[in-house]
C-alpha cells in the first residue's frame, strides 16, 4: 500500500469524536496519524492501520 506523509485516509471504524478521516504525519513501522475532527494524534503499528484503511485520499500534486 502506497501511503505517504500528508495523505488523508478513511478508516473502517470512526474515532470516538465521530470522524473517520485522518491525516498521516509519519510513516514507518508505526504510523502517526492525526484525526481531522478533533486533532488527536495517534501512533498505530503498520499492520493494524493497513488492515483498517478503507480509502486513501492523496495530497500529492500530479
Secondary structure, DSSP 8 states (H G I E B T S, - for coil): ----TT-EEEESS--TTS--EEEEEE-SSEEEEEETTT--EEEEEHHHHHHHEEEEE-----
